[in-house]
Structure formats: C-alpha cells, structure tokens
Amino acid sequence: MENMEFPLVALGLVVVVILSGLLTVTQGSIAVITMFGKYRRVLHPGLRLKVPFIEKVFKRISIQNQSIEMEFQAVTIDQANVYFKSMLLYSVMDEQEETIKKVAFKFISNKDFMQALIRTIEGSIRSYVASQKQSEILGLRHELVDNVKEQIDHTLESWGFHLLDLQINDITFDAAIIESMSKVVASNNLKAAAENEGQALLITKTKAAEAEGNAIKIAALAEKEAAMLRGQGVALFRQEVAKGMSEAAEEMKQANLDTNVILFSMWTEAIKNFAEYGKGNTIFLDGSPEGMDKTMRQIQSMLSGEIQDKKNK
C-alpha cells in the first residue's frame, strides 16, 4: 500500500503544478506576466500557460472603451464662475506590447491613473476658459472640446491611452450671472420686438399710402374719362340739336314762316324743364321783353356758331 501511495501523491503534485500554470484571459483584456517582479510577456485572450510559481499575473488590462464622468469649476477672464459636467471616453491605444507595458507600469494603480487623467482634463479646460469671456463660453462648446483633445492627446499617448471623445453635457453659472443673462436676453427680445413692430408699422403705413395714391390715381383717371365722355355727349347733343334746328329752320323758310318761332319754342321748353326738374332750386330768369330778346339773340349766336362749325367739318 505504501508503494502505491507515493505514485498517487506524485501524480497529484504534477496535476496541481500543471493546473497552476494554466490561466484564462478573458475577451477584451490582456494579461501582463512578470517573473521575479520583472516584466516577462503579455498573454492575449484564451487559455494560456505560464511557468507555475515563478511567473505571475501582474495586471489584467482592459482594451475596451471606458468612460468617466467629471464635475468641476472654472473661472473666465472676467471672473465668472463656470460649472462643467462632462463625460470622457477613452481606451488603450492599441494591443502592441510596448503600449501594454506603458499602461501596466506608468502608474502604481488604476486610481492614480484616473486621478492624473481627471486633473489633466480639468487643467486643460480651465486654461481655455480662463482666456474667454463669460458671455462667449456657451457658444464655444465645440471649440473647447477640440482644444482639450489637441492638448492632452500627446500626454495620453505617452501613457498608452487614446482620448476617443469628450462631451460637455452641462455648463452652468452662478445664480446672479444666470439672472443677469436672462435680463439681457429679455431686453434683447424686447428690443427686437420693438424693431419688428416699427418695421411692421412702417410697412403698413407705406402700403396704405400706396393704396391711397393708387385710389386717387384711379379716381382721377375715371374722372378724366367721365369728363371726356360727358364732353363728347354734350358735343353730340349740340350737333344733333343744331342739325335738327337747321332742318326745321330750312323747312320754315321754305314755308315762308318766321324762324324765331323755333327759338321761342326752345325758350318755353327750357322754362318748362326748369319747373319740372328743378327740385326746389331757385333759378332767376329775366321775363321782360328786353330780357327775352337778349336771350333769343344769344341762342341765335350760339346756333349760328355751331352750324358754321358743322359746315367747316
């Protein structure tokens, strides 16, 4: 029995030694192996073998993207306090051995690396904010991010890391500054509203003046055309009256009758029309023989002129 126990013990020791030399490196990570405290090699994901009891896993490094959130304060060139909330996305630069060595041995612990990373980002942002005015910060979000990336990329690469993205999620100010900014915005809005109202009133008055001018122009053209038509109508009426009078006078002359009868008839018709269509208007007529004779001569003169015009035409 004793002879059988020894081989079993030896076999058990061999199994323990072999098992202690096996290790699993998970996907998305790399194991850094040291021997007697000195860097030896790196192991990539999968089932790997190391020298039992001599080689040790110094650190397992994640090559996946990692993120941290930061909150800090900065002061502008005009002494305004600005409060930032940001998210930093970073990762190991690549899987090359030299890069992994930098990540593994640059810092004592991951806590020290995070502290250095956060302070570097804060210092870069504070330096940029200190050169800007409070009123400009909100509009320089993208410029701020680009400036920070440009400044710290080289530093992170010397540590074996790469900055993937920096997002400024929130920028706030002291309550007094926020209130003053609100007042400025409100006053600018009121000013813009007043300017818009003035422009609208100016446009309204301009359009009204244009409409009134067009209306006057149209009315004047209409009045001009109406006057022309009235003149043409009066001229045609006079021509027809002259024509009728001329024919009537010619017929009376052939009948050896006095043509003044026509004028007397026109006179009496005029008085009749005055009476029928006067609508209460007062018209003064000289009813004496002298007045009637004077009126007859004026009518004869007028008719003679129109008949002569007709003959000339």
NORMOKA-V241274 format. One record per backbone hydrogen bond with DSSP energy under -1.0 kcal/mol. CO is the residue of the C=O (numbers start at 1). NH is the residue of the N-H. E is the energy in kcal/mol with one decimal. If there is no record, write none. Layout:
co:CO nh:NH e:E
co:CO nh:NH e:E
//
This chain:
co:1 nh:5 e:-1.7
co:2 nh:6 e:-1.3
co:4 nh:8 e:-1.3
co:5 nh:9 e:-2.4
co:6 nh:10 e:-2.8
co:7 nh:11 e:-2.8
co:8 nh:12 e:-2.3
co:9 nh:13 e:-2.3
co:10 nh:14 e:-2.2
co:11 nh:15 e:-2.4
co:12 nh:16 e:-2.3
co:13 nh:17 e:-2.5
co:14 nh:18 e:-2.7
co:15 nh:19 e:-2.9
co:16 nh:20 e:-2.3
co:19 nh:22 e:-1.1
co:21 nh:50 e:-3.4
co:23 nh:48 e:-3.5
co:25 nh:46 e:-2.7
co:26 nh:29 e:-1.3
co:28 nh:63 e:-2.3
co:30 nh:61 e:-3.2
co:31 nh:43 e:-2.9
co:32 nh:58 e:-2.7
co:32 nh:59 e:-1.0
co:33 nh:40 e:-3.0
co:33 nh:41 e:-1.5
co:34 nh:56 e:-2.9
co:35 nh:38 e:-1.5
co:38 nh:35 e:-2.9
co:41 nh:33 e:-3.2
co:43 nh:31 e:-2.5
co:46 nh:25 e:-2.9
co:48 nh:23 e:-2.6
co:51 nh:54 e:-1.2
co:51 nh:55 e:-2.1
co:56 nh:34 e:-2.5
co:59 nh:32 e:-2.9
co:61 nh:30 e:-2.3
co:66 nh:90 e:-2.9
co:68 nh:88 e:-3.0
co:70 nh:86 e:-2.7
co:72 nh:84 e:-2.9
co:74 nh:82 e:-3.3
co:76 nh:79 e:-1.7
co:80 nh:76 e:-2.2
co:82 nh:74 e:-2.7
co:83 nh:172 e:-2.3
co:84 nh:72 e:-1.6
co:85 nh:169 e:-1.6
co:85 nh:170 e:-1.7
co:86 nh:70 e:-2.7
co:87 nh:167 e:-2.5
co:88 nh:68 e:-1.9
co:89 nh:164 e:-2.0
co:89 nh:165 e:-2.0
co:90 nh:66 e:-3.3
co:91 nh:162 e:-2.6
co:96 nh:100 e:-2.3
co:97 nh:101 e:-2.2
co:98 nh:102 e:-1.8
co:99 nh:103 e:-2.2
co:100 nh:104 e:-2.3
co:101 nh:105 e:-2.2
co:102 nh:106 e:-2.0
co:109 nh:113 e:-1.7
co:110 nh:114 e:-2.5
co:111 nh:115 e:-2.1
co:112 nh:116 e:-2.3
co:113 nh:117 e:-2.6
co:114 nh:118 e:-2.6
co:115 nh:119 e:-2.3
co:116 nh:120 e:-2.0
co:117 nh:121 e:-2.3
co:118 nh:122 e:-2.8
co:119 nh:123 e:-2.5
co:120 nh:124 e:-2.1
co:121 nh:125 e:-2.4
co:122 nh:126 e:-3.0
co:123 nh:127 e:-2.1
co:124 nh:128 e:-1.8
co:125 nh:129 e:-2.8
co:126 nh:130 e:-2.2
co:128 nh:131 e:-1.4
co:129 nh:132 e:-1.9
co:132 nh:77 e:-2.9
co:133 nh:136 e:-1.4
co:137 nh:140 e:-1.7
co:140 nh:144 e:-2.5
co:141 nh:145 e:-2.0
co:142 nh:146 e:-2.5
co:143 nh:147 e:-2.3
co:144 nh:148 e:-2.2
co:145 nh:149 e:-2.5
co:146 nh:150 e:-2.2
co:147 nh:151 e:-1.7
co:148 nh:152 e:-2.3
co:149 nh:153 e:-1.7
co:152 nh:156 e:-2.7
co:153 nh:157 e:-2.2
co:154 nh:158 e:-1.6
co:156 nh:161 e:-2.9
co:160 nh:93 e:-2.5
co:162 nh:91 e:-1.6
co:165 nh:89 e:-3.0
co:167 nh:87 e:-2.4
co:170 nh:85 e:-2.0
co:172 nh:83 e:-3.0
co:174 nh:178 e:-2.5
co:175 nh:179 e:-2.4
co:176 nh:180 e:-2.2
co:177 nh:181 e:-2.7
co:178 nh:182 e:-2.2
co:179 nh:183 e:-2.0
co:180 nh:184 e:-2.2
co:181 nh:185 e:-2.5
co:182 nh:186 e:-2.7
co:183 nh:187 e:-2.8
co:184 nh:188 e:-2.5
co:185 nh:189 e:-2.4
co:186 nh:190 e:-2.4
co:187 nh:191 e:-2.5
co:188 nh:192 e:-2.7
co:189 nh:193 e:-2.7
co:190 nh:194 e:-2.5
co:191 nh:195 e:-2.5
co:192 nh:196 e:-2.7
co:193 nh:197 e:-2.7
co:194 nh:198 e:-2.7
co:195 nh:199 e:-2.5
co:196 nh:200 e:-2.7
co:197 nh:201 e:-2.6
co:198 nh:202 e:-2.6
co:199 nh:203 e:-2.7
co:200 nh:204 e:-2.6
co:201 nh:205 e:-2.8
co:202 nh:206 e:-2.5
co:203 nh:207 e:-2.9
co:204 nh:208 e:-2.5
co:205 nh:209 e:-2.6
co:206 nh:210 e:-2.6
co:207 nh:211 e:-2.9
co:208 nh:212 e:-2.8
co:209 nh:213 e:-2.8
co:210 nh:214 e:-2.7
co:211 nh:215 e:-2.7
co:212 nh:216 e:-2.7
co:213 nh:217 e:-2.5
co:214 nh:218 e:-3.0
co:215 nh:219 e:-2.8
co:216 nh:220 e:-2.8
co:217 nh:221 e:-2.6
co:218 nh:222 e:-2.7
co:219 nh:223 e:-2.9
co:220 nh:224 e:-2.7
co:221 nh:225 e:-2.7
co:222 nh:226 e:-2.9
co:223 nh:227 e:-2.8
co:224 nh:228 e:-2.4
co:225 nh:229 e:-2.7
co:226 nh:230 e:-3.0
co:227 nh:231 e:-2.8
co:228 nh:232 e:-2.6
co:229 nh:233 e:-2.6
co:230 nh:234 e:-3.0
co:231 nh:235 e:-2.7
co:232 nh:236 e:-2.6
co:233 nh:237 e:-2.7
co:234 nh:238 e:-2.8
co:235 nh:239 e:-2.5
co:236 nh:240 e:-2.7
co:237 nh:241 e:-2.8
co:238 nh:242 e:-3.1
co:239 nh:243 e:-2.8
co:240 nh:244 e:-2.9
co:241 nh:245 e:-3.1
co:242 nh:246 e:-2.9
co:243 nh:247 e:-2.4
co:244 nh:248 e:-2.7
co:245 nh:249 e:-3.0
co:246 nh:250 e:-2.3
co:247 nh:251 e:-2.4
co:248 nh:252 e:-2.3
co:249 nh:253 e:-2.2
co:250 nh:254 e:-2.0
co:251 nh:255 e:-1.5
co:252 nh:257 e:-3.5
co:253 nh:256 e:-1.4
co:258 nh:261 e:-1.4
co:259 nh:262 e:-1.5
co:260 nh:264 e:-2.7
co:261 nh:265 e:-2.3
co:262 nh:266 e:-2.4
co:263 nh:267 e:-2.5
co:264 nh:268 e:-2.3
co:265 nh:269 e:-2.3
co:266 nh:270 e:-2.2
co:267 nh:271 e:-2.1
co:268 nh:272 e:-2.2
co:269 nh:273 e:-2.4
co:270 nh:274 e:-2.4
co:271 nh:275 e:-2.0
co:272 nh:276 e:-2.2
co:273 nh:277 e:-2.8
co:278 nh:281 e:-1.6
co:285 nh:287 e:-1.1
co:288 nh:292 e:-2.8
co:289 nh:293 e:-2.5
co:290 nh:294 e:-2.4
co:291 nh:295 e:-2.4
co:292 nh:296 e:-2.4
co:293 nh:297 e:-2.1
co:294 nh:298 e:-1.9
co:295 nh:299 e:-2.2
co:296 nh:300 e:-2.5
co:297 nh:301 e:-2.4
co:298 nh:302 e:-2.3
co:299 nh:303 e:-2.8
co:300 nh:304 e:-2.5
co:301 nh:305 e:-2.0
co:302 nh:306 e:-2.1
co:303 nh:307 e:-2.5
co:304 nh:308 e:-2.2
co:305 nh:309 e:-2.3
co:306 nh:310 e:-2.1
co:307 nh:311 e:-2.2
co:308 nh:312 e:-2.3
co:309 nh:313 e:-1.8
//
